[in-house]
Amino acid sequence: MKFIEFTHPEGGRIVVHVDHITSASFRTVEGAVKARLGLDLDHRQNEIVIFGEEAERVWQLLKTLISTP
């Protein structure tokens, strides 16, 4: 089972099983705007938005989990 762990935007840490992620959208840094990662989760949880270096770190981790044919 694969989990990802990151800082929750409202404080603390959160662990999410990758099977609960239905989609992820990443916006790179443009000027003074921080990187943004939005994770849409299944019906058990709400969407989570992560910013800055944590967003970039989690995006890179998610990319390693993507299977390519």
RAZIUR-V49099 format. One record per run of one state. SS is the DSSP state (A for helix, B for strand, O for the rest). FROM is the first residue (numbers start at 1). TO is the last residue. Records with the same first field share a line. If there is no record, write none. Layout:
# RAZIUR-V49099
SS->FROM-TO  FROM-TO
This chain:
# RAZIUR-V49099
O->1-2  8-12  28-29  31-32  34-35  42-47  66-69
B->3-7  13-17  21-27  30-30  33-33  36-41  48-51
A->18-20  52-65
